């Protein structure tokens, strides 16, 4: 994902007191070792790290956390991430269009998906239920989705918290509510449940 996609959320988190760094990668030609080495260079095992990934970025972070020894007080938030694989990616593959997904299918979208959260690092997953997007247009996702990722794909046994917000797959990167929920989880290890 291009780093520019994460800038609005990063800006909101900076206003909440966080120092942020956006790291991009090529979603159809993923070099996992190079990406993980870049993450290693940014993080220290001596202090907690706080990671946020959107969509496939959250899937990649989940694999990263399972393969590294991070500070035990580190926390991860995934946003609309198909942690258990993606029905939409599978549908695209069934249509004979796997090529447009590149090697992302090997990194969790179809193959090598997680089945449970087995890291001591706390994971919070935000999902959207405003089903507007390419998945709904093509019939690849149901109304229980953010328009691209199904809600149940964002849940893993063993995660610390899971919250559904009324956002689409893309709009979750732009809303104050998502920034506030990321802030809550990164600080407290749980999402905020506010009265509406």
C-alpha positions in Angstrom: 0.0 0.0 0.0 1.2 3.5 -0.7 2.0 5.4 2.4 -0.2 8.3 1.3 -3.2 6.2 2.1 -2.3 6.1 5.8 -1.4 9.8 6.1 -4.9 11.0 7.2 -5.0 8.5 10.0 -1.4 9.2 10.9 -2.2 12.9 11.1 -5.1 12.3 13.4 -3.0 10.0 15.7 -0.3 12.7 15.8 -3.0 15.1 17.1 -3.7 12.5 19.8 0.0 12.5 20.9 1.5 9.7 18.8 4.7 9.9 16.8 3.9 8.1 13.6 5.9 6.5 10.7 4.1 5.2 7.6 5.8 2.3 5.8 4.5 1.4 2.3 5.0 -1.7 0.2 4.0 -3.1 -3.2 0.8 -5.1 -2.5 1.0 -7.2 -5.7 4.8 -7.9 -5.5 5.4 -8.3 -1.8 9.0 -8.9 -0.7 8.2 -10.1 2.8 11.9 -10.2 4.0 12.6 -6.7 2.8 9.4 -5.4 4.4 10.1 -7.1 7.7 13.7 -5.8 7.6 12.4 -2.3 7.2 10.0 -2.8 10.2 13.0 -4.2 12.2 15.0 -1.1 11.4 12.2 1.1 12.8 11.4 -0.8 16.0 13.3 -1.5 19.2 13.0 -4.7 21.2 13.8 -2.6 24.3 10.5 -0.6 24.2 6.9 -1.2 23.3 6.0 -0.7 19.7 2.5 0.2 18.5 1.6 -1.0 15.0 -1.5 -0.3 12.8 -2.2 -1.9 9.5 -5.0 -1.5 7.1 -6.4 -4.4 5.0 -3.5 -6.5 3.7 -1.1 -4.3 5.7 -2.8 -5.7 8.9 -2.3 -9.2 7.6 1.4 -8.6 6.9 1.8 -7.1 10.4 0.1 -10.1 12.0 2.6 -12.4 10.3 5.4 -10.1 11.3 4.4 -10.1 15.0 4.2 -13.9 15.0 7.8 -14.2 13.6 9.5 -11.6 15.8 10.2 -11.1 19.5 8.7 -7.7 20.3 8.6 -6.0 23.6 5.7 -7.7 25.6 3.8 -4.4 26.0 3.6 -3.8 22.3 0.2 -3.7 20.6 -1.2 -4.1 17.1 -4.4 -2.8 15.6 -5.7 -4.1 12.3 -8.2 -2.1 10.2 -10.5 -4.1 7.9 -7.9 -6.9 7.6 -8.9 -10.3 6.3 -6.8 -12.1 8.9 -8.5 -15.5 8.1 -8.1 -15.0 4.3 -10.3 -13.1 1.9 -13.4 -14.4 0.2 -13.1 -11.6 -2.3 -9.6 -12.7 -3.3 -10.8 -16.2 -3.6 -13.7 -15.0 -5.8 -11.2 -13.1 -8.0 -9.2 -16.2 -8.3 -12.3 -18.3 -9.3 -12.9 -15.7 -12.0 -9.4 -16.5 -13.4 -8.1 -13.1 -12.5 -5.5 -14.1 -9.8 -2.8 -12.2 -11.7 -4.2 -8.9 -10.6 -3.6 -9.9 -6.9 0.0 -10.7 -7.6 1.8 -12.6 -4.8 -0.5 -11.2 -2.1 -2.5 -14.5 -2.3 0.6 -16.3 -0.9 0.8 -13.8 2.1 -2.6 -14.5 3.7 -5.2 -13.4 1.2 -5.8 -17.0 0.1 -2.9 -19.1 1.3 -1.0 -19.0 4.6 -3.7 -17.3 6.5 -3.7 -17.3 10.3 -6.1 -19.6 12.1 -5.6 -18.1 15.6 -3.7 -15.3 17.3 -0.9 -17.0 19.1 1.4 -14.1 19.9 1.6 -12.6 23.4 1.3 -9.2 21.8 -2.2 -7.8 22.1 -4.2 -7.6 18.9 -7.3 -5.4 18.4 -9.2 -5.7 15.1 -11.5 -3.0 13.8 -14.1 -4.1 11.1 -16.5 -2.0 9.1 -20.2 -2.8 8.4 -21.0 -0.2 5.9 -21.0 -2.5 2.9 -20.2 -0.1 0.1 -17.4 -1.1 -2.3 -16.1 -3.3 -5.1 -17.1 -6.5 -3.2 -20.7 -5.5 -3.1 -20.8 -4.4 -6.7 -19.3 -7.7 -7.9 -21.2 -9.9 -5.5 -18.0 -11.1 -3.9 -19.0 -9.9 -0.4 -22.2 -9.9 1.6 -23.9 -7.1 3.6 -21.9 -8.2 6.6 -18.8 -6.5 5.3 -17.1 -3.2 4.8 -17.7 -3.6 1.1 -14.4 -5.4 0.6 -13.8 -7.6 3.7 -16.3 -9.7 5.5 -16.7 -9.0 9.2 -15.9 -12.6 10.2 -12.7 -12.5 8.2 -11.4 -9.8 10.7 -11.8 -12.1 13.8 -9.3 -14.5 15.2 -9.5 -16.7 18.2 -7.1 -15.4 20.8 -7.2 -11.7 19.8 -7.7 -9.2 22.6 -10.6 -7.2 21.2 -12.7 -6.8 18.1 -15.0 -3.9 17.3 -17.4 -3.2 14.4 -17.8 0.4 13.2 -20.2 1.9 10.6 -17.4 2.6 8.0 -16.4 1.3 4.6 -13.1 -0.3 3.8 -11.6 2.9 2.6 -13.5 5.5 4.8 -12.1 3.8 8.0 -8.8 5.5 7.2 -10.4 8.9 7.2 -12.7 9.0 10.3 -12.0 10.5 13.7 -13.8 7.5 15.3 -11.3 5.0 13.9 -8.4 7.2 15.1 -10.0 7.5 18.5 -10.5 3.7 18.7 -6.9 3.1 17.6 -5.7 5.5 20.3 -7.9 3.7 22.9 -6.6 0.2 22.1 -2.9 1.3 21.8 -3.1 3.0 25.2 -5.3 0.6 27.1 -5.4 -2.8 25.2 -9.1 -2.5 24.5 -11.4 -0.5 22.4 -13.7 2.2 23.9 -17.4 1.4 24.1 -19.1 4.8 24.2 -22.8 5.3 24.7 -24.4 6.7 21.6 
